[in-house]
């Protein structure tokens, strides 16, 4: 079990890994060894996630989630397979943790009476400045 939060734990059977050849550093080793990791997590059918978390996860994941609800994370940052596996798993856990955070509700507010007066006073001040720049002789 992979502990994401105190209330959410993902079973290791819910995660599928695929190892692929990686581009980037590694010299000739890059052409021989499959060090990059592609991690698949079926979020849509996961029993450990609630519906609101799944919905937020889908919006956070963006292009990384397929239409079927499978989250795909590519990790090819490191030269070793084990480091890339660890990195992919950390990124998955962090993404799910982010999805568990409920967004704060923003309440609409109206501007205060004082802020309206200050705004109008500033506008009036700018008007006076511009009017003082005018020349009376140019309008004849």
C-alpha positions as a Markdown table, in Angstrom:
| # | Residue | x | y | z |
|---|---|---|---|---|
| 1 | Unk | 0.0 | 0.0 | 0.0 |
| 2 | Unk | 1.2 | 3.5 | -0.9 |
| 3 | Unk | 0.1 | 6.0 | 1.7 |
| 4 | Unk | -0.9 | 9.3 | 0.0 |
| 5 | Unk | -2.7 | 11.0 | 2.9 |
| 6 | Unk | -3.9 | 9.8 | 6.3 |
| 7 | Unk | -7.2 | 8.8 | 4.7 |
| 8 | Unk | -6.1 | 7.7 | 1.2 |
| 9 | Unk | -3.9 | 4.7 | 0.4 |
| 10 | Unk | -3.4 | 3.3 | -3.1 |
| 11 | Unk | -2.8 | -0.4 | -3.6 |
| 12 | Unk | 0.2 | -1.4 | -5.6 |
| 13 | Unk | -2.0 | -3.5 | -7.8 |
| 14 | Unk | -3.7 | -0.3 | -9.0 |
| 15 | Unk | -0.4 | 1.0 | -10.5 |
| 16 | Unk | 1.1 | -0.5 | -13.7 |
| 17 | Unk | 4.7 | 0.3 | -14.8 |
| 18 | Unk | 6.2 | 0.0 | -18.2 |
| 19 | Unk | 9.9 | 0.5 | -18.9 |
| 20 | Unk | 11.0 | 2.2 | -22.1 |
| 21 | Unk | 14.2 | 3.4 | -23.6 |
| 22 | Unk | 15.0 | 7.0 | -22.6 |
| 23 | Unk | 16.5 | 9.9 | -24.4 |
| 24 | Unk | 18.9 | 12.2 | -22.7 |
| 25 | Unk | 22.1 | 11.5 | -20.8 |
| 26 | Unk | 23.6 | 8.0 | -20.6 |
| 27 | Unk | 25.8 | 7.6 | -23.6 |
| 28 | Unk | 25.6 | 4.3 | -25.4 |
| 29 | Unk | 23.8 | 2.9 | -22.3 |
| 30 | Unk | 20.7 | 4.9 | -23.5 |
| 31 | Unk | 20.5 | 2.6 | -26.6 |
| 32 | Unk | 20.7 | -0.6 | -24.6 |
| 33 | Unk | 18.8 | -0.3 | -21.3 |
| 34 | Unk | 15.2 | 0.7 | -20.7 |
| 35 | Unk | 15.6 | 3.2 | -17.9 |
| 36 | Unk | 12.6 | 5.5 | -18.5 |
| 37 | Unk | 9.4 | 4.6 | -16.6 |
| 38 | Unk | 5.8 | 5.1 | -17.8 |
| 39 | Unk | 3.5 | 4.8 | -14.9 |
| 40 | Unk | -0.2 | 4.1 | -15.4 |
| 41 | Unk | -2.8 | 4.7 | -12.7 |
| 42 | Unk | -6.5 | 4.0 | -13.5 |
| 43 | Unk | -8.0 | 6.9 | -11.4 |
| 44 | Unk | -11.5 | 6.5 | -12.8 |
| 45 | Unk | -11.9 | 3.0 | -11.4 |
| 46 | Unk | -9.8 | 3.4 | -8.3 |
| 47 | Unk | -11.8 | 2.5 | -5.1 |
| 48 | Unk | -9.5 | 4.5 | -2.9 |
| 49 | Unk | -10.4 | 7.9 | -4.4 |
| 50 | Unk | -13.6 | 9.7 | -3.8 |
| 51 | Unk | -15.6 | 11.3 | -6.7 |
| 52 | Unk | -14.6 | 14.9 | -5.9 |
| 53 | Unk | -10.9 | 13.9 | -5.7 |
| 54 | Unk | -11.2 | 12.1 | -9.1 |
| 55 | Unk | -12.8 | 15.2 | -10.6 |
| 56 | Unk | -10.1 | 17.6 | -9.3 |
| 57 | Unk | -7.4 | 15.1 | -10.3 |
| 58 | Unk | -8.7 | 15.0 | -13.9 |
| 59 | Unk | -8.5 | 18.8 | -14.1 |
| 60 | Unk | -5.0 | 18.9 | -12.5 |
| 61 | Unk | -3.7 | 16.1 | -14.7 |
| 62 | Unk | -4.8 | 17.8 | -18.0 |
| 63 | Unk | -3.2 | 16.0 | -21.0 |
| 64 | Unk | -1.6 | 13.3 | -18.8 |
| 65 | Unk | -5.0 | 11.7 | -18.3 |
| 66 | Unk | -6.7 | 9.7 | -21.0 |
| 67 | Unk | -10.4 | 9.8 | -21.8 |
| 68 | Unk | -10.8 | 6.5 | -20.0 |
| 69 | Unk | -9.5 | 8.1 | -16.8 |
| 70 | Unk | -6.0 | 6.5 | -16.8 |
| 71 | Unk | -3.3 | 8.8 | -15.5 |
| 72 | Unk | 0.0 | 8.4 | -17.3 |
| 73 | Unk | 3.2 | 9.8 | -15.8 |
| 74 | Unk | 6.5 | 9.6 | -17.8 |
| 75 | Unk | 9.7 | 9.7 | -15.8 |
| 76 | Unk | 13.0 | 9.8 | -17.6 |
| 77 | Unk | 14.9 | 12.4 | -15.5 |
| 78 | Unk | 17.5 | 10.0 | -14.1 |
| 79 | Unk | 19.9 | 7.5 | -15.5 |
| 80 | Unk | 18.8 | 4.6 | -13.4 |
| 81 | Unk | 15.5 | 2.7 | -13.6 |
| 82 | Unk | 15.0 | 2.7 | -9.9 |
| 83 | Unk | 15.5 | 6.5 | -9.5 |
| 84 | Unk | 13.0 | 7.0 | -12.3 |
| 85 | Unk | 10.5 | 4.6 | -10.7 |
| 86 | Unk | 10.8 | 6.5 | -7.4 |
| 87 | Unk | 10.4 | 9.9 | -9.2 |
| 88 | Unk | 7.3 | 8.7 | -11.1 |
| 89 | Unk | 5.7 | 7.4 | -7.8 |
| 90 | Unk | 6.5 | 10.7 | -6.0 |
| 91 | Unk | 4.9 | 12.7 | -8.8 |
| 92 | Unk | 1.8 | 10.6 | -8.7 |
| 93 | Unk | 1.5 | 10.9 | -4.9 |
| 94 | Unk | 2.0 | 14.7 | -5.0 |
| 95 | Unk | -0.6 | 15.0 | -7.8 |
| 96 | Unk | -3.2 | 13.1 | -5.7 |
| 97 | Unk | -2.3 | 15.1 | -2.6 |
| 98 | Unk | -2.9 | 18.3 | -4.5 |
| 99 | Unk | -6.3 | 16.9 | -5.7 |
| 100 | Unk | -7.4 | 16.2 | -2.1 |
| 101 | Unk | -7.1 | 19.9 | -1.3 |
| 102 | Unk | -10.5 | 21.5 | -1.6 |
| 103 | Unk | -10.3 | 24.9 | -3.2 |
| 104 | Unk | -11.3 | 27.8 | -1.0 |
| 105 | Unk | -14.7 | 29.3 | -1.9 |
| 106 | Unk | -14.4 | 32.9 | -3.1 |
| 107 | Unk | -17.2 | 35.1 | -2.0 |
| 108 | Unk | -18.0 | 38.2 | -4.1 |
| 109 | Unk | -17.6 | 41.4 | -2.2 |
| 110 | Unk | -18.6 | 45.0 | -3.1 |
| 111 | Unk | -16.2 | 47.9 | -2.9 |
| 112 | Unk | -16.5 | 49.9 | 0.2 |
| 113 | Unk | -17.8 | 53.5 | 0.3 |
| 114 | Unk | -14.3 | 54.8 | 1.2 |
| 115 | Unk | -12.6 | 52.9 | -1.7 |
| 116 | Unk | -15.2 | 54.4 | -4.1 |
| 117 | Unk | -14.5 | 57.9 | -2.8 |
| 118 | Unk | -10.7 | 57.4 | -3.1 |
| 119 | Unk | -11.1 | 56.2 | -6.7 |
| 120 | Unk | -13.2 | 59.2 | -7.7 |
| 121 | Unk | -10.8 | 61.6 | -6.0 |
| 122 | Unk | -7.9 | 60.1 | -7.9 |
| 123 | Unk | -9.8 | 60.4 | -11.2 |
| 124 | Unk | -10.6 | 64.0 | -10.4 |
| 125 | Unk | -7.0 | 64.7 | -9.6 |
| 126 | Unk | -5.8 | 63.3 | -12.9 |
| 127 | Unk | -8.5 | 65.4 | -14.7 |
| 128 | Unk | -7.2 | 68.6 | -13.0 |
| 129 | Unk | -3.6 | 67.8 | -14.0 |
| 130 | Unk | -4.5 | 67.3 | -17.6 |
| 131 | Unk | -6.7 | 70.4 | -17.8 |
| 132 | Unk | -3.8 | 72.5 | -16.4 |
| 133 | Unk | -1.7 | 71.4 | -19.3 |
| 134 | Unk | -4.1 | 72.8 | -21.9 |
| 135 | Unk | -3.4 | 76.2 | -23.5 |
| 136 | Unk | -6.4 | 78.5 | -23.9 |
| 137 | Unk | -5.0 | 80.2 | -27.0 |
| 138 | Unk | -4.9 | 77.0 | -29.1 |
| 139 | Unk | -8.7 | 76.6 | -29.3 |
| 140 | Unk | -9.6 | 79.7 | -31.2 |
